[in-house]
Amino acid sequence: MTAPYEQLVHQLRQAFPQPVSDRLHDAYFVFSFMRALDQVDAMKSVSPVLGGPVTLDYEAARQSRMAESPSQLEQVTEELVQHLAGMFIWGHPRAQINVVPCPSIPSVIGGLLPSIYNPNLVSEESSRQIAVAEVETSAMTAALVGYDPELAAGLYTFGGTGTLLYGVKLGLEKACPGYARTGRNEPAYLLCSERSHYACLSVANWLGIGQDNVVQIPCDDDNGMRTCLLESQAREILKKGGRIAAIVATMGTTDHFGLDDLHAIVELRDKLVDEFRLDYRPHVHADAVIGWAWAVFNDYDLAANPLEFRPRTVRALAGARRRIEHLGLSDSLGVDFHKTGFTPYVSTLFLVRDRRDLELISRKPEETPYLFHDGHYHPGRYTLETTRSGAGPMAALANLRLFGKQGLRALLGHLVTMSETLRERLEGCPWATVVNRGNFGPVTLFRVYPDSVDTFTIRQHEEKHAEAREQLRKHNEYNRQVFQLVQQEALQGRGVVISLTDCYRESDYGEPMVALKSYILSPFSEEQYVETVLESLAKAREQLKS
Ligand SMILES: *Cc1c(COP(=O)(O)O)cnc(C)c1O
């Protein structure tokens, strides 16, 4: 007689991959996954949404409770698949929504393998060659962005916010030595641009720098930090004895693909160190989570242009390269493979130019009694996290190998070509204006206007002159309405899903400015879908006339 619990254990064992090869059961495992994929596939259509739009029922969700008895594996996967209904298909050619990529197949497998064998990157004891993958991809990326791969070190963390947390933490420890131990901190400041990601505020908040001590430097028209204003703010802080925890250079802002002048920022930092005889070197962190990928063009011969990009694309790539090629000057930087590297979430690399900096945040051996006995690679000594998944480095490794520099150049070049085509078409419209003209990435911000508006002068007028406030608000509303109509059409599978940003910048008199946003990140994007955007916009404008 077997006890009831034994029967249950026996039954549940079938739901685990077998520890010893069992071909029959392996087939069952693979087949279960294939069936799930099949069911998802049945939800695909011409529309960029899986299974069509759904209403989200949180009320029902709150009534959910754990059942008494186990379920069948097949039932469980079916329910999981149902949860994908209503998801955007980011890789759909009719999707130009946000900086969310569709993951490549090898990168999915890169995420899947660790999810079966469960390496833990806390140390090499628990992750073996997956730890090697972390070192391998760190070296590849370091060399790509212009760090010395022998000197640099990298670790995977929980997103772009995590990279900022590490970067600013190093800077804080440089500016206020001993703070990590004593918790005592002199007033320290974080300087970044007004278009930097709000993660800068989160990080200042969580590190105890204080959100109020984040100094947001105004940007120029191209969404880059005005370095002269950075200088005056930094001087003011240093004169009154304040410390600079970090300067964050945003290398690819989220909404605009704005690029700060990292070269000038580093030069300024060095000048101030000498002039004020600082006993520390303010840390410069490059938030390159979006822009890093453009480093593949650092050694692309733009003049010979062997990939035969269009002239307009070459110009756009050159425009980005003049900033990105200086990434190696930063002290640390962040890379999101899960943004412009086509991997699944979460695959984020924090790189530090000089690995010795990690000593600043390393734990002492006696603080981690149960870990790090053998071997010599123990990232858990300096990572905030204890458990870290192997999915990040394995997915990154997959794509770095899959693409090679040339493949990534081709993909990014294609995306830039598509958005340049959109820009060209929008610039040709008397009723539209591109508002991030000086930025050369895959994202286009634009505003559309009713017939009577002179789009040659409107942008300047709305940005600079307070008497345009009412008009600006009215046009914000107009763009929201156009967005709604374009969205409706897109969800029916006829148009293209774009997005809207409530505030791509504030006007000089402090009013939020709305923009429509096209983020082209799908390898499947084609010119005909750029045309579709234009058609949808025109149609929406007509509807608003009546
Ligand atoms: C997306 C983004 C972040 C945050 O990164 P996550 O990976 O979403 O945590 C930080 N900075 C910039 C510029 C970003 O675009």
The ligand as an SDF file (V2000), in Angstrom:
LIG
                    3D

 15 15  0  0  0  0  0  0  0  0999 V2000
   14.6000   51.9330  -19.8960 C   0  0  0  0  0  0  0  0  0  0  0  0
   15.5780   52.8830  -19.3110 C   0  0  0  0  0  0  0  0  0  0  0  0
   16.0320   52.7480  -18.0010 C   0  0  0  0  0  0  0  0  0  0  0  0
   15.4630   51.7100  -17.0900 C   0  0  0  0  0  0  0  0  0  0  0  0
   15.8520   50.4640  -17.5580 O   0  0  0  0  0  0  0  0  0  0  0  0
   15.0200   49.1470  -17.2160 P   0  0  0  0  0  0  0  0  0  0  0  0
   15.7910   48.0840  -17.9220 O   0  0  0  0  0  0  0  0  0  0  0  0
   13.6490   49.3680  -17.7760 O   0  0  0  0  0  0  0  0  0  0  0  0
   15.0320   49.0200  -15.7410 O   0  0  0  0  0  0  0  0  0  0  0  0
   17.0160   53.6110  -17.5590 C   0  0  0  0  0  0  0  0  0  0  0  0
   17.5150   54.5680  -18.3530 N   0  0  0  0  0  0  0  0  0  0  0  0
   17.0900   54.7470  -19.6270 C   0  0  0  0  0  0  0  0  0  0  0  0
   17.6790   55.8330  -20.4700 C   0  0  0  0  0  0  0  0  0  0  0  0
   16.0970   53.9120  -20.1420 C   0  0  0  0  0  0  0  0  0  0  0  0
   15.6420   54.0960  -21.3840 O   0  0  0  0  0  0  0  0  0  0  0  0
  1  2  1  0
  2  3  1  0
  2 14  2  0
  3  4  1  0
  3 10  2  0
  4  5  1  0
  5  6  1  0
  6  7  2  0
  6  8  1  0
  6  9  1  0
 10 11  1  0
 11 12  2  0
 12 13  1  0
 12 14  1  0
 14 15  1  0
M  END
$$$$
